[in-house]
Each structure stands twice: as structure tokens, then as C-alpha cells.
Amino acid sequence: QMIRHNTRRQLYFIGAIASYIYFIGDAAINYAGKIPATNVKKATTLSMICPGAGQIYNGSYWKAPIVIGGLASMIYVIDWNNRGFQRFKKAHSLRADFDQNPDNYPDGVSKDEFRGRYSTTFLKNLRDSYRRNRDLSILLTAGVYVFQAVDAHVDAHLKDFDVSDNLTVDLNPLFDYQYSQINGVDPVFGFNLNLTF
């Protein structure tokens, strides 16, 4: 019954998030306001709403699976560490209760899943390790999310960057003569910088 309840709750949550993403994405792409959204704004907004969508909008299709895979992997790592944290938190609580109140356990065995094989300190260390890893994974997930949004923003800016052959920088040695009234003609050495854009 608990599994059915959790599955139903997750499906409702996924449906709500999916509809939210659809309507916000539709508004971001098709909004015809007084100030039309530029390609940069659209790409950034899409990547903030749905990670990977900004990369698809920019035409960098190969980046989208990397973004989605990276975020999915990080979410899996968060879930893995959270489940370990909850497991050892419960085991530590039961073992600590057994250590403090041994009279409540007539059979002399702790009620935790390890049946007293591990000490309270060992279970506490495992609990803290999983919690630390979970919190670090959350920070790394936020970093991946921000990085993909910045990537979509910068990529959209660089779409208009001119990389034609007319953009050149030439640095050539310069050897010339300069006339002065005192010395007459003096040789001049240097560099000549030509910018074409």
C-alpha cells in the first residue's frame, strides 16, 4: 500500500512538473510582447526551465544528452546517498535506544536491521558519511544546472559572432627611413599591425 501511494504521488508530481515546463516553455518561445525576446533570452530561459532545451534551441544537439545524462546521474547519486542516510539514521537511532535502555529489550538484541552487529559509533559514522555525500551531491547538481544554463547563454551569444575570412590580424616587420633635419635620413625598425574587420 505504501509503494502504491508513493508511486501515485510521484506520478502526480511528474505530471505537474511536465505541465509547468510545457506552459512556461510555450510562453517563452511564443510570447509576443512589446519587447520581443532575443535568441539569447530564449535559449537562457529554455535552459533554466528544462535543462538541455537551451542547447537544443541553439542547435547544439550533441550537448543535450550530456546535460540530461549529467543531471540524471547526479539525481540518482542524491537518491542513493539519501536512502543510505535514512537507512543508517534509523539503524543508529534503534541501536542508540538499545544502548540507553537495555531493559526494554528482554531478548538482549537490538531491533536495528543489523541485530546489534555494529556499534553505535560505527552506525553514526556511516550515517554522517551518507549525509555528507548527499549534501555534496546536491551542491554538484546545482553546479551542473548553472553550468548548462551559462553554456546555453554563451552559445546563443556566439551564434552571431562573425568568423568570416575578413577577420584578420597581420603583424609584419617594418623597415623604413625617416627624414630629420638634424641627421638627414635615419633607418626606422619596428612592426606594422594591420586589423581587417
N, C-alpha and C positions, 0 to 999 in steps of 0.2 A: 504494500500500500504506500509506503514511504517512497519507493522507487517510482511508482506511477505519479505520485504527487510532484516529485522533483522533476520528472520528465515533462509533465504538463506545464509546470512553472517555467521551465527552460524554453519550451516551445512558444509560450505566450511572450516571454521576454525577447526571443529571437524575432518573432513576428512584429512586435512593437518597434524594435530597433530597425528592422528591414523597412517598415513603412516610413519611419522617420527619415532614414537615409534616402529613400526614394523621393519623398516630397521635398526635402532640403536640396538634394541634387537637381531635381527638376526646376526648382526655383532659381538655383544658382546658374543653370545653363540657359533657361528660357526667360528669365526676368527681363522685362522691357521697361526699365525705369527711366527716369530723366537722364541719369548718368549711366550709359551702358558699361557693363563690366568688360574689362580688357581680358585678353587671353591670360595674362599673369594672374589676375584676380580669380578667374575661373579655375585655373589649374591649382592655385593655392587653396581655394575654397573646397574643391573636389577632394584634394588630398587630405584636408583636415576632416572632412565629413566621412570619407571612405578611403582608408589608406590604399594606395595603388591606383586610384581613379585619376589623380593628377598626372601620374606618369602615362596612363593610357591616353588621357586628353592631349598630352604633349606629343604623343606618337612614339614614346619610348616604351614600346610594348614589352621588351625584354626585361625591363626593370620591375614591372608589376608582379610577376611571380616571386621575385626576390623579396620584395616588400611584404607581400602577403605571407610568403613562407616564413620570413623572419619574425613577423608579428605572431603568426600561429605557433611557431616554435616557442617563442617567449611566453605566450599564454599557457601553453602546455607545461612549461617549466614552472610557471607560477602555480598552476593547479597541482602539479606533482609535489612541490615543496609545501603547499598549503595542506594537502592531505597528510603528508608526513608530520607536519607540525600538529595537526589536530589529533592524529593517532598517538604521538608521544606525549602530547599535553594531557590527554585522557589517561594514558598509562602512568604518567608521573603523578597525576592527581590521586589515582587509586593507590599507587604504591606509597605515596606520602601519607595518605589516610591510614593505610595498614601500619606504617611505622609509628604513627602517633597514637593510634587506637588499636593495639593488638587484641584487646579484649573483645572487640566487636566481631572478630573472625575466629569462631570456635574451632575450625579445622586447621588454623595456623597457616593458611595460604592466602596470599594477596589475590584480589579479584581482577588485577590487570591481565591483559592478554598474554603476558609472558609468565604468569603464575609465579612471580617473585624471583625469576632467574636473574634479573638485572637490578642493580641498586638504584636508589632514588637519585643519586648524583649522576649516574650514567644516563638515566632517562631524562634528567633535566638538561644535560649537555646535548643529547640528541634533539630534544625539543627546541633548545635555543639555536642549534645549528640549522635546523629546518626553517625556523622563523627568520634567521639572518639571511639565508639563501632566498627565501620568498621575497623579503623586502628588497634585496639587491636585484632580483629578477624584475620586480615592479619598476624600479628605477631604470633598469636597462630597457624595458619595454617602452617606457616614456621617452627615453633617448632615441630609440628606433623610430617611434612615431614622429617625434620632432624632426629627426634627420630626413625622413621621407618627405615631410611637408616642405622643408627647406630645399630639398633636391628638386621637387616639382616647381617651386617658386623660381629657383635659379635657372632651371632648364627652360621654363617659359620665357624668362628674360633673354636667354641666349638664343632663342629661336629667331629673333630679329637681328642678331649680330651678323654684320657683313663680313664674310670670309672670302670675298672675291679676289681675283688676281690683282686688282687695282690697289690693294693694300700692301704697300712695300716700304721697307726701310733700307736705304743703301748708305753704307758708311765706307767712303773711299779716301785713300790718302790724297793729300793736297800738296802740290809743289807749284809755287807761283813766285812772281817777282813783284816787289813793291817799290815804288819810286819815292824817294825823300830828297829834300833839297840839300840836306847835310851830307849824306853818304851816297847819294845817287840811287843806284838800283841795288836793293837788298833781296836776297832769296827769302821766301816765306815757306815754312813747313807746317803741316797740320792735317786736319781731317775735314772732309766735306760730308755733311749729313743731309740726305735727301729723304723727305717724307712724301709719300704719294697716297692720298686717300680720297 
